Amino acid sequence: MAYWWVNHKQTYVQETHGGYLWSPKRRQDGSRSQFYENMTKVQPGDTVFSFANAQIRDIGVATTSAMAATKPSEFGAAGDNWSEEGWLVRVEFQWTRKALRPKDWIDQIRPLLPEKYAPIQPSGNGNQAAYLTSISDDLGQLLISFLTDSELDARLSDIRRELNEDQIERDIRDLPDVPETDKEQLVRSRRGQGVFRRELEKIESCCRVTRLSEQSHLRASHIKPWRDGTNRERLDGNNGLLLAPHIDHLFDRGYLTFTDDGEVVLSSKLTHKAGIALGVVPARRVGRFNSEQRAYLAYHRKHVFLG
């Protein structure tokens, strides 16, 4: 994962609200710009810091690499001096609870700025010539420490998790020696459908926490996450639970897990207020699991549960 710093200037609202970065391919005089060429180096999963009005207010995760695209019409007069052809990168931006003024922390930031193509000046003022700049891991992690909290970290992690699973799904569809019907079943299992759900429903009949039994309101949730499993594990009904949507969210994100004897365990990351509102109680027993389920739950407790 790489870190990028974008100076939005007059297109901050359009780009952060629209979920993208856009730049011309070249300067107005036809010469190359490293700031524009950087667009072609962005990869899905990279972190993007949005700088506008002397502060960083948004953090984004790139969800695509660069693609050729015409200038967004919503730029209006702000883009009058740019050519129509350019690069576009999709970015899912998240608003931070607290804005960061780099100038206020310039003594810590200055030593980590790139020697060439820096996004801001040594004084902390913006570099008016800059658009998208690569920054070091050290500077990226420093900015993260200033800006993020547990909620924002979780949102960014969710975006990257979905990107990872999407890539695995694409890889499955590209497998050369697997029948199309098998590929489709594997992909459907990610969504809690097909063979996986049918096999799961032979084992589980309701949400163990809420006791909800209406199948249309239950999600087929993998115990060992789909992204981590083998193709066999992705279709194994023992590697699943039928859960109400809010319990599925807590289980999938690691805020809740179960002991082999069926005791509910809540993560310290889940606030007491949230637990009460969602109706989850620690130490409540929901029934024992079979031996195959227990093996998957051991993985969940070790690798998914937040502790």
C-alpha positions in Angstrom: 0.0 0.0 0.0 1.3 3.4 -1.0 0.4 6.9 0.4 -0.6 9.8 -1.7 -1.3 13.5 -0.9 -3.7 15.4 -3.2 -4.0 19.2 -3.3 -7.5 19.8 -4.5 -7.5 23.6 -4.6 -10.8 24.6 -6.3 -12.2 21.1 -7.0 -12.3 19.7 -3.4 -16.0 19.4 -3.1 -16.5 17.9 -6.5 -13.8 15.3 -6.1 -14.4 14.2 -2.4 -18.2 14.2 -2.9 -18.0 12.5 -6.2 -15.5 9.9 -5.1 -12.6 10.4 -7.5 -9.4 12.2 -8.5 -9.1 13.8 -11.9 -6.2 15.5 -13.6 -5.2 16.4 -17.2 -2.6 14.2 -18.8 -0.3 17.2 -19.5 0.1 20.8 -18.6 -1.7 23.5 -20.7 1.5 24.0 -22.8 1.7 20.3 -23.6 4.6 19.5 -21.3 4.6 16.6 -18.9 3.8 17.0 -15.2 5.0 14.5 -12.6 2.0 15.4 -10.5 -0.3 14.3 -13.3 1.8 11.2 -14.2 1.5 10.1 -10.6 -2.2 9.4 -11.3 -1.1 6.4 -13.4 0.9 4.9 -10.4 -2.0 4.7 -8.0 -3.2 1.2 -7.1 -6.4 0.0 -5.5 -6.0 0.0 -1.7 -3.6 3.0 -1.6 -4.3 5.7 0.9 -5.0 9.3 -0.3 -4.9 12.4 2.0 -7.1 15.3 0.8 -5.6 18.7 1.3 -7.7 21.8 0.7 -8.1 25.2 2.4 -4.9 24.7 4.3 -6.1 21.5 6.0 -6.5 17.8 5.6 -10.1 16.9 6.3 -10.7 13.7 4.3 -8.8 10.3 3.9 -9.6 8.1 1.0 -8.9 4.6 -0.3 -8.3 4.2 -4.0 -10.7 1.6 -5.4 -9.3 1.6 -9.0 -6.2 2.4 -10.9 -6.1 5.3 -13.4 -8.4 5.3 -16.4 -8.6 7.7 -19.3 -11.6 10.1 -18.8 -12.9 13.4 -20.0 -12.9 16.4 -17.6 -15.9 16.1 -15.2 -18.6 18.5 -16.2 -19.2 19.5 -12.5 -15.8 21.3 -12.5 -17.5 24.2 -14.4 -15.4 27.3 -14.6 -12.8 25.8 -12.2 -11.5 23.6 -15.0 -11.5 26.2 -17.8 -7.7 26.1 -18.1 -7.4 22.3 -18.3 -7.6 20.1 -21.4 -10.7 17.9 -21.8 -8.7 14.6 -21.7 -7.2 13.3 -18.5 -6.8 10.6 -15.9 -9.5 9.5 -13.4 -9.0 7.4 -10.3 -11.9 6.3 -8.1 -11.4 7.0 -4.4 -13.7 6.3 -1.6 -13.2 9.3 0.7 -14.1 9.3 4.4 -14.6 12.5 6.3 -12.5 12.8 9.5 -13.8 14.0 12.8 -10.9 16.5 13.2 -9.2 18.5 10.5 -5.4 18.6 10.5 -3.6 21.8 9.6 -0.1 20.7 8.5 1.2 24.1 9.3 0.5 23.5 13.0 2.7 20.4 12.9 5.2 21.4 10.4 8.2 20.7 12.7 7.2 17.0 12.6 6.1 17.0 9.0 8.9 19.0 7.4 11.7 16.3 7.8 9.4 13.7 6.2 8.5 15.7 3.1 9.8 14.5 -0.2 12.9 16.4 -1.4 11.3 16.7 -4.9 7.6 17.3 -5.8 6.6 18.1 -2.2 2.9 18.8 -1.7 3.6 21.7 0.7 6.4 24.2 1.3 8.8 23.9 4.2 6.8 26.7 5.8 3.6 24.6 5.8 1.9 26.6 3.0 0.6 24.7 0.1 2.6 24.1 -3.1 0.4 25.7 -5.7 2.0 23.7 -8.6 1.3 20.4 -7.0 -1.7 18.1 -7.5 -1.0 14.4 -6.6 2.2 13.6 -4.8 3.7 10.4 -3.5 4.7 10.6 0.2 6.7 8.2 2.3 5.3 5.5 4.6 6.7 7.4 7.6 4.8 10.6 6.6 1.7 8.6 5.8 1.6 6.9 9.1 2.3 10.2 11.0 -0.8 11.7 9.3 -2.8 8.7 10.1 -1.9 9.0 13.7 -3.1 12.6 13.7 -6.3 12.0 11.9 -7.9 8.6 12.6 -9.9 7.1 15.4 -11.2 3.6 15.9 -14.4 4.3 13.9 -12.5 5.8 10.9 -10.0 3.0 11.0 -12.8 0.5 10.8 -14.4 2.2 7.8 -11.1 2.3 5.9 -10.5 -1.4 6.8 -13.9 -2.3 5.5 -13.2 -0.6 2.1 -9.9 -2.5 1.8 -11.6 -5.8 2.8 -14.2 -5.4 0.1 -11.4 -4.6 -2.4 -9.5 -7.7 -1.4 -12.6 -9.9 -1.8 -13.5 -8.4 -5.1 -10.0 -9.2 -6.4 -10.3 -12.8 -5.2 -13.6 -13.1 -6.9 -12.1 -11.8 -10.2 -9.3 -14.3 -9.8 -11.8 -17.2 -9.4 -13.6 -16.1 -12.5 -10.3 -16.2 -14.4 -9.3 -19.7 -13.3 -8.6 -21.6 -16.5 -9.3 -25.2 -15.4 -12.4 -24.8 -13.2 -15.8 -25.3 -14.8 -18.0 -22.2 -15.0 -20.7 -23.8 -12.8 -18.1 -24.3 -10.0 -16.8 -20.7 -10.4 -20.4 -19.4 -10.1 -21.0 -21.4 -6.9 -17.8 -20.1 -5.3 -18.7 -16.5 -6.2 -22.3 -17.0 -5.0 -21.0 -18.4 -1.7 -19.3 -15.1 -1.0 -22.8 -13.5 -1.0 -24.3 -16.2 1.2 -26.1 -17.9 -1.7 -26.2 -21.1 -3.6 -24.7 -24.4 -2.4 -23.1 -22.7 0.7 -26.4 -21.4 2.0 -28.3 -24.7 1.3 -25.7 -26.7 3.2 -25.7 -24.2 6.0 -29.5 -24.4 6.4 -29.2 -28.1 7.0 -27.2 -27.3 10.1 -28.5 -24.0 11.4 -32.2 -23.0 11.5 -32.1 -19.5 13.1 -29.9 -16.7 14.4 -28.4 -18.1 17.5 -28.3 -14.7 19.2 -31.7 -13.2 18.4 -33.5 -16.6 17.7 -34.9 -15.0 14.5 -35.9 -17.9 12.2 -37.4 -16.2 9.2 -34.9 -17.1 6.5 -35.6 -14.0 4.4 -34.2 -11.9 7.2 -31.1 -13.9 7.9 -27.7 -13.7 6.4 -25.5 -16.7 5.7 -22.2 -15.6 7.3 -18.9 -17.4 6.9 -17.1 -18.2 10.2 -13.7 -18.4 8.6 -13.9 -15.4 6.2 -14.5 -16.0 2.5 -11.3 -14.2 1.6 -9.2 -16.5 3.9 -10.8 -19.8 3.0 -10.0 -22.5 0.5 -12.6 -23.2 -2.2 -13.8 -26.2 -0.2 -14.1 -24.1 3.0 -16.1 -21.4 1.1 -18.8 -24.0 0.2 -18.7 -25.9 3.6 -22.0 -25.4 5.5 -20.1 -26.0 8.7 -18.2 -22.8 8.0 -21.2 -20.7 8.5 -23.9 -19.3 10.8 -27.3 -17.9 10.0 -27.3 -14.4 11.6 -29.6 -11.4 11.8 -28.0 -8.5 9.8 -26.8 -6.6 12.9 -25.3 -9.7 14.4 -23.7 -10.6 11.1 -22.1 -7.2 11.0 -20.6 -7.6 14.5 -19.4 -11.1 13.8 -17.9 -10.3 10.4 -16.1 -7.3 11.8 -14.7 -9.1 14.8 -16.8 -7.3 17.5 -18.4 -10.6 18.6 -17.4 -14.2 18.6 -18.4 -17.4 20.4 -16.7 -20.0 22.6 -17.0 -23.7 21.6 -19.7 -24.1 24.2 -21.8 -21.3 22.7 -20.9 -18.4 25.0 -21.2 -14.9 23.5 -17.9 -13.0 23.7 -17.8 -9.3 23.0 -14.8 -7.3 21.9 -13.5 -4.5 24.1 -13.7 -2.4 20.9 -17.5 -2.6 21.1 -18.7 0.2 23.4 -21.2 -0.7 26.1 -23.7 1.7 24.6 -23.5 0.1 21.2 -23.8 -3.4 22.8 -27.0 -2.4 24.6 -28.5 -0.7 21.6 -27.8 -3.8 19.4 -29.1 -6.2 22.0 -26.0 -8.3 22.6 -25.1 -9.5 26.0 -21.7 -11.0 27.0 -21.6 -14.5 28.4 -25.0 -15.4 27.1 -25.2 -19.0 25.9 -26.5 -19.8 22.4 -26.0 -23.5 22.2 -23.1 -25.8 21.5 -21.4 -26.1 18.1 -20.5 -29.3 16.3 -16.8 -30.3 15.9 -16.4 -28.8 12.4 -17.9 -25.5 13.5 -15.6 -25.4 16.5 -12.6 -25.7 14.2 -13.7 -22.7 12.2 -14.6 -20.7 15.4 -11.0 -21.3 16.6 -9.8 -19.5 13.5 -12.4 -16.7 14.0 -11.3 -16.1 17.6 -7.6 -16.0 16.6 -7.7 -14.1 13.3 -10.9 -12.1 13.2 -12.0 -11.3 16.7 -10.7 -7.9 17.9 -10.2 -9.0 21.5 
